[in-house]
Amino acid sequence: VFFWLKKAAIYLDKLFVSMVDATSPENSLGLNSRQAGRGHSKNHLNYKIYGDIQSDYYYKIKLLLFYLQIDHESIHVDMYPRETESNNFKKMNLNTRIPVLQISAVKLLTDSNATLRFLADGSSYLPSDPLAKTKFLQRQLFEQHSHEPFIATARHINKYLGLLNEREDEYHGNQVSSHKALTVIEQHSSVASN
């Protein structure tokens, strides 16, 4: 499981780092290599991000906020016990999931990939070219459909539920699909680093 976590964290990190190569004017996605985040239009806002650092969804938002140099306040919300089930949290997200990015007193974003898209808009982390922008979305959808249901679910079963007997078959059943997803991640990482 640690191997999976390491690979997933490397993938998320490379998702952003590989998109902007400061040594060349254009990279594999056709992005301009201007410095992302410097003078970013969102820097003047006072964001709050609610989440648990153990969540890879929270991590990728924090990572992009860091790369974009956007000031924000982090508010820890424990996944276990389920603080997200509280009435106060449900006022922010009825779906009771983290992370939640609070943009203002009444504006909230509750999906990590939608939040990434919002934060990256106007920076070099989100390409302006339609094909490159679609490839960015394609990578996000891969993460949502190939990483999350297999690698993240297996991690959740093992780490947070203690590999309960009633979910042990599901955990082991995710192994083949998890390794397939990791192979795709590995191939993508090797192409992006060339």
C-alpha positions in Angstrom: 0.0 0.0 0.0 2.9 2.4 0.8 4.2 1.8 -2.7 0.8 2.8 -4.2 0.7 5.9 -2.0 4.1 7.0 -3.1 3.3 6.4 -6.8 0.0 8.3 -6.5 1.7 11.3 -4.7 4.5 11.4 -7.3 1.8 11.3 -10.1 -0.1 14.2 -8.5 3.1 16.2 -8.1 4.2 15.5 -11.7 0.7 16.4 -13.0 1.5 20.0 -12.1 5.3 20.1 -12.4 5.4 18.5 -15.8 3.0 21.0 -17.2 5.3 23.9 -16.8 9.0 23.4 -17.8 10.9 26.5 -17.0 13.8 25.4 -19.3 11.8 25.4 -22.5 9.3 27.8 -24.0 6.8 25.0 -24.7 6.4 21.7 -23.1 4.5 18.5 -24.0 1.1 20.1 -23.5 2.0 23.3 -25.4 2.0 25.5 -22.3 3.9 28.8 -22.1 6.6 28.5 -19.5 5.9 31.9 -17.8 6.1 31.6 -14.0 2.8 30.2 -12.7 1.4 31.9 -9.7 3.5 35.0 -9.7 1.0 37.9 -9.7 -1.8 35.4 -10.0 -5.1 37.3 -9.9 -6.5 35.1 -7.0 -3.7 36.2 -4.6 -5.7 39.0 -3.1 -8.5 36.7 -1.9 -8.7 35.1 1.5 -9.3 31.4 0.8 -10.0 28.8 3.4 -9.5 25.1 2.6 -11.1 22.5 4.8 -9.7 19.0 4.7 -7.5 16.3 6.1 -3.8 16.2 5.1 -4.1 12.4 4.7 -6.6 12.9 1.9 -5.0 12.9 -1.6 -7.9 15.2 -2.8 -6.9 17.8 -0.1 -3.2 17.3 -0.9 -3.6 18.1 -4.6 -5.5 21.4 -3.8 -2.8 22.3 -1.2 -0.1 21.5 -3.8 -1.6 23.8 -6.4 -2.1 26.6 -3.9 1.6 26.2 -3.0 2.7 26.3 -6.7 0.5 29.3 -7.4 1.7 31.0 -4.2 -1.9 31.7 -3.2 -2.3 32.7 0.5 -4.9 30.6 2.3 -5.9 29.3 5.6 -6.0 25.5 6.2 -8.7 24.2 8.5 -8.2 20.6 9.6 -11.3 18.3 9.3 -10.8 14.8 10.5 -12.1 12.1 8.2 -12.3 9.7 11.2 -14.2 10.4 13.3 -16.4 11.8 10.6 -16.4 15.5 11.3 -17.8 15.9 7.8 -21.1 14.5 9.2 -21.6 17.4 11.5 -24.4 19.9 10.8 -21.8 22.8 10.5 -19.9 20.9 7.8 -23.1 19.9 6.0 -23.9 23.6 5.6 -20.8 23.8 3.5 -21.1 20.5 1.7 -24.2 18.3 1.8 -22.2 15.5 0.2 -20.1 15.5 3.5 -16.8 15.1 1.6 -13.5 17.0 1.8 -11.9 19.1 0.6 -14.0 22.3 0.6 -12.5 25.5 -0.7 -14.2 28.6 0.8 -13.8 31.5 -1.6 -16.0 33.9 0.4 -18.6 33.8 3.1 -21.1 32.3 0.6 -19.0 30.9 -2.3 -17.7 27.3 -1.8 -16.2 24.7 -4.1 -16.6 21.1 -3.1 -15.1 18.9 -5.8 -11.3 18.7 -5.9 -11.0 18.6 -9.7 -13.4 21.5 -10.2 -11.4 23.4 -7.5 -8.2 22.6 -9.4 -9.7 24.0 -12.6 -10.9 27.1 -10.8 -7.5 27.8 -9.1 -5.5 27.0 -12.3 -7.6 29.3 -14.5 -5.5 32.3 -15.6 -2.2 30.6 -14.8 0.1 28.5 -16.9 -1.1 25.4 -15.1 -4.2 25.5 -17.2 -3.5 25.8 -20.9 -5.4 28.1 -23.1 -5.1 25.9 -26.2 -8.3 23.8 -26.5 -6.5 20.5 -27.1 -4.0 21.0 -24.3 -6.9 22.0 -22.0 -8.7 18.9 -22.9 -5.6 16.8 -22.2 -5.5 18.4 -18.8 -9.1 17.4 -18.2 -8.3 13.9 -19.5 -5.6 13.5 -16.8 -8.1 14.6 -14.1 -10.7 12.1 -15.4 -8.1 9.4 -15.4 -7.4 10.1 -11.7 -11.1 10.1 -10.9 -12.0 6.9 -12.8 -8.8 4.8 -12.6 -6.9 6.0 -9.5 -9.7 6.8 -7.0 -11.9 3.6 -7.3 -8.9 1.2 -7.1 -5.8 2.7 -5.4 -7.6 5.3 -3.2 -10.3 2.8 -2.2 -7.8 0.1 -1.3 -5.8 2.6 0.7 -9.0 3.7 2.5 -10.0 0.1 3.3 -6.5 -0.7 4.6 -5.6 2.5 6.4 -8.9 3.8 7.8 -10.9 0.7 8.1 -8.1 -1.6 9.2 -8.7 -4.1 6.4 -12.1 -5.3 7.8 -12.9 -8.9 7.0 -16.1 -7.9 5.1 -14.1 -5.6 2.8 -11.0 -7.8 2.4 -12.2 -9.4 -0.9 -12.8 -5.9 -2.3 -9.3 -4.8 -1.2 -7.7 -7.8 -2.9 -9.9 -7.4 -5.9 -8.6 -3.9 -6.5 -5.0 -5.2 -6.9 -5.2 -5.9 -10.7 -6.9 -2.6 -11.6 -4.5 -0.7 -9.2 -1.5 -2.1 -10.9 -2.9 -1.3 -14.3 -3.5 2.3 -13.2 0.0 2.5 -11.8 1.4 1.2 -15.2 -0.4 4.0 -17.0 0.9 6.6 -14.4 4.4 5.2 -14.8 4.2 5.5 -18.6 2.7 9.0 -18.4 5.5 10.1 -15.9 8.2 8.8 -18.2 6.8 10.6 -21.2 6.3 13.8 -19.3 9.8 13.8 -17.9 11.4 13.4 -21.4 
